[in-house]
Amino acid sequence: MIFADGEKKKTIEIPILNDTLREYNESFEVHLSAIYPLNGRVSTKVVIYDKDHLK
């Protein structure tokens, strides 16, 4: 993913299957590098919680 000059946000779309199966929570990490003016890395962990069985 590349940001153009002046661009401040991007969207990452994750399709979620809405079913009734009991599953474990799932996670992934997003790492950004060469962040100006931070001159380093920025990262975050995204967790998708399974709540299908609560319906």
N, C-alpha and C positions, 0 to 999 in steps of 0.2 A: 504494500500500500504506500503510495507516494502522495505527499501533500504538496500542492502548488503554493507558490509564494502568496502569503496572505490568507491561505485556507487554514481554518482553526479547528474543524471537526470533520470526522468521517463516520459512517455507519457500518457496523458489521452485523449482517443479518444471519441469525441462527434459526433454522426451521425447528419447530418443536412439535412432536407428534402428541396430540391430545388423546390419550388412551386411558384405560383403567388398570393397566398393569402396574404392579408395585415394582419400582426400580430404585437403584441407588441414586443419590445426588451425583451430578456430574459437574466437572469444573474444567476450565482452561485458563491460560494466562495470556495476556496481551502485553507485548514488550515493544516500546518505541525507542529508537536510538537516534542520535544526532539531533537532539532537541535543542534548538536555539531559543532563548539564551541560557538554557540549563546546562548545555555542553555535557550531556551524559545520557543516562537511560531513565526511562519512566516505565513502570510496569504496574499492572493490576491483575488480580485474580477474579474471574467471573464464575459464580456458582449457579447452576441450574438445579433448583430444588424439586424433588419429586413430590407432588401433592395430588396426583391423579387419584390415589386411593381414598382421599378425603371427601370426594364428591358424593 
